[in-house]
Amino acid sequence: MKLVLLVVVGVAIFACKQTKEKAEIVEVEEVDLINDEFPEAKKEILETWNAIEQSLRDGDMDKLISFHAYGPKFTEFKNGEPRNDSKENEEFERNTFSQVTEVIKFDANDMHIAVFGDVANVTMHTDFQLKFGENLVVVNDQMSLLFAKTNAGWKIVSEHHSPLLKNES
């Protein structure tokens, strides 16, 4: 009986040692947040951007608002005015975009998606043409959207809009 017990203990110790050695062999792949491209995340963010456009075209304000992660960290700058928070941004977007009667053009020129793990900065030059009844509004801005990856997908946590200066050549 002692011999059997000794063999069992010996095998258990040997097995534990082998498992430990195998665990130590596993290599950890380093992530370079600055240089890695994260193509799958870029694709997800572009799909989110397309869904944002579609919600505007459909006039679905609840869907449009759902692409934001409103909370105490949300911030927005636009047109050199003081910073807006979640409440002000949602109020503006609901009041303004619910009045759009037609989306003529919704181009995001020179779009650049820079992913840093679970955070992404999306920059673009907007060329939006929106109809409000008979009135056409053209929006040519520099825009930055900061996205954070959540359990519910990529959400906007910061917006920055400023007028795009025209080159006069």
N, C-alpha and C positions, 0 to 999 in steps of 0.2 A: 504494500500500500504506500509505504514511504517512497519507494522507487517511482511509482506511478505519479504521485504528487510532485516529486522532484522533476520528472519529465514534463508534466503539464506546466509547472512554473517556468521551466527553462524555455519551452516553446512560446509561452506568453511573452516572456522578456524578449526573446529573439524577434517575435512578430512586432512587438511595440517598437523595437529598435529599427526594423525594416520600414515600418510605417513612418517613423520620424524621419529617416533618411530620405524616403520618397517625397515627403512633404517639403523638405529643404531643397529638393531639386527643382521644384516648380518656380519658373521665372515670372517675375512681375513685369508686365509691360508698362513702361513709363508713358504717361500722357504729356505731350507738350502743348499746353493751352495756347501758347502764342503761335506756333507754327503748324500744328495739326489742323486739317481742314474740316473734319467731322461731316462728311458728305451726307450721311443719313439725316443728321439734324438740320442741315441746310435745306434738304428736300422737305422735311416736315415744316420748316418755317415758311418756305415758299408756298406750300399747300395752305398754310394758315393765312398767308397774305391773300391768296386767291379766294379763300373763304370769306375773308373780310370784305373784299371787293364784291363778292356775290351777295353778301348780306346787305350791302348798301344798294346794289341794283334791285334786290328784292324788297327793299324798304323794311327789312326785319331788324328793328332797333334792339330788341332783346338779344338777338344773335350777335349783332355788332358789339354791343356792350360786353357780351360774354367773352370776347377776345382780350379783355383787360383783366388784370389782377389788381382790383381796387383794394386798397388798404392803407395803412399809415406810411408805407414806403413809396407809394405811387407819387409821381411828380410829372408836371408838364410845364414847358416853356413855349410860348409862341409870340411872335411879332414883337419881341423886346419888352413884353409886359411882365408884371410880377408872376411868380410861380403859381401854378394851379395845383390843387390836390385832387383826390379821387372824386369827391362830391362835385367840384366845379367842372372837372373833365366830363363826368357822366352827364351832368345837366346840359353842358354845351353840346355834346355829341347827340344826345336825344333831341334837343330842341332844334339844332341846326339840320342834322341829317334826316330827320323825319320829314323835313320840308322839301327834300329833293324829289322832283317829279320825274327826272330822267338823268341817267349817267351817259353823257355823250362820249367822254374819254376818261380813262383812268390809267394813265401810263406812269410807271415808276421807272424813270430813266436812270441809267448808271447805278442800278441797285447793287449794293454790296452787302453780303451777309457774312459777318464775322462771328463765328461761334467760339465760345470759350467754355466748353463743357456744358453746364446747365444754364448758361447765360449767353445771349447773342445780341449783337448790335447790328441793326439793319439801317443802312443809310441810302438815300435816293434823292433824285430831283423829281418832284412831282410835276406832272402835266395833266391836271384834272380839269375836266369841263363838265360842270354840273348845272342842270336846269332846275330853277326854282320857279315853277309856273312858266311864265314867258321870259324870265330873266336868266341869262347865261352868266355863270360865275366861273372864271378861270383861276385856278390855283397853281401857281408856279413857285414852289417852295423848295428849300433844302429841308429834308426831314430825316430825323433819327428816331428809331423806335428801339427801345431796349426790351428784349424778351427774356423771360425766365421760364425754364421748363418746370411744369407742375405736374401733379398726378392727372390733371385734366388737359394736358397738352401745353403748348407754348402760349404764354400770356404776356401782354404788353404791361410793363411796370413803369415805363417812362416814355414820354414823347417830347420831342423838341422840333419846333417848326420856325423857320425864319425865311423871309423873302429871298428868292433866288435872283441875283443881279443878272441882268442881260448884258452879254458882250456887245459892245457897240463898235463894229468894225467898218 
